[in-house]
Amino acid sequence: MKLKILGALLICIISTHAQNYFKLGVENFKKENYVLADTFFTKQLIESPGDKNVRYNRAIVSLILKDTCTFCHDMWNISHTFNDSEAANLYYLHCGQVDTLFYNNSYLPTDKEHCRYYEIIEHNKYFAYITGEVKDKKNNNRSSIITAGVFPPIHSNIIASYKIDGDTSKVYSFTLSPPKFPGDDEAEYDYIKHSPYFKQAMTELKLYRLSTHCEYVVDKSGRTGDFKLLNTGVHIKEQVETFKGDMERLTYLTKMIVLSMPEFTPGKFRDKNVDYLVEVFIDYWGDEQKK
């Protein structure tokens, strides 16, 4: 009897997965089954995280369910990833305040009618920081790193993006002049692979197939700091438990790789050195024959 029930349940699960979660979300939305609609839109987002239409619909359902936090997160994502003005307006209406500053060709304050550049500063209700973007009115065909993950690529007139945490200065995540490691990308790769901390991590933690996603700040002088390990990817199941036990050591050694880097050419915005947030993947690849 138990086997029959289990079999029926399995068939039900397979059948549900075979359907389009987005379609099920829309059907339940029309029936005003908003909790179910939210569930299906969320499941579809797990499979298609870059789908603008799914995220937009989940945001609307979240607002109906008074989950303003999810609504704001989704609308912020849409407005920034796709440069979507409608999503931005909804975000400002429900999730925070926005200030706009206008500048002329020489980047001096001016009014809206005579501006060449404009800076949008967001005071977010659900984030403990302020974000800003600088846009060029006459530069509508430049592809920015902010939208590089979207396919097909979306062109943007954004020329700078930054974040302010608390009372700290602006930390840029995008400008037209990012920091540069001495030499080319291959030189940076070689530096990491030959770092004594890299070799120490490989030896101590017995790693041979692991990726770390990190971020750090290159300051106005070109020095690295404010390291943070964002994520890890363990590719060999047998190493998962061992790796988890060494997280603190892995974080320390990866941090030392970054902090011991030679000075960068600092990032710039309008010919001035700026603090710049950099993301990097450090891959601990070893001899797979040792597994």
C-alpha positions, 0 to 999 in steps of 0.5 A: 500500500505504501509503495502505491502511495509513493508511486502516485506521489512520484508521478505527481511530482514528475508531472508538476516539474514537467510543466512550466512553472511560470504558466502555473504561476500566471494561472494561480494569479488569475485565480487570486491564489497569490501564495501558490502563484508566488511559489511557482514564480519563485521555482521558475526563477530558480531555473531561469534567474535572468528571466525579467518577466518572471521576476517582474510577476513575482514582484507584483505578487509579493507586493499583493502579499505585503512582502515589500522586501521581496518586491523591492529586491526584485524591482531593484534587480530589474531596474538595474540589470535591464535599465528598466525605467518602469521598474525603477519608478515602481521601486522609487514609489515603494522602496525608497527615495531618489535624488538626481544631480545634473552636470554640464560637459565640464561636470559642473552643477547645472539644471536638467535642461542643460545637463550632459551627465546626471547622477542618480542617488538611491536611498534604499529602504531595505538596504543599509547603504546608498547606491549611485549611478552616473549616466551620460545623456549622449552615450546611449550605445555603450555596453557596460559591465553592469549588464554584461551577464544579460543575453542578449547584451543590453546597451546602457548609458551608465558610465559609473556605479558606486555604493556608500556604506555608512559614513565611508566614501564612495566605492565604485563597482563600475567605471570606464577605467577599472583598476589594472593588475601590473601586466595583463590578465595572464600575469595576474593568473600567474601571480596567483598560481605562484603565490606561496599562500596558494601553494600552502592552501593546496598542500594543507587543505589537500585541494585539487578542484575548488573555486572561490568567488571573492571580492576586495577593494583596490583603493586610490593608491592601488593597494588591495584590502577589505577582502571578502570570500563570497562563495565556494564551489566544491566539485568533488563530493568526497571533499565536501565535509573536509572542506567545510571543516577548513573554511576558516583556513581557506578564507585566511589563505585566499585573503593573503593571496589577495592582500599580498598582490603588487600595487594595481594601477588605481581605478579612475572616474573622471581622471581621479583615482577612486576606491574600486570593488573588484570581484575575482574567482580563484580556482584551486586546481590540482593534480586530479590523479591524486584523487 
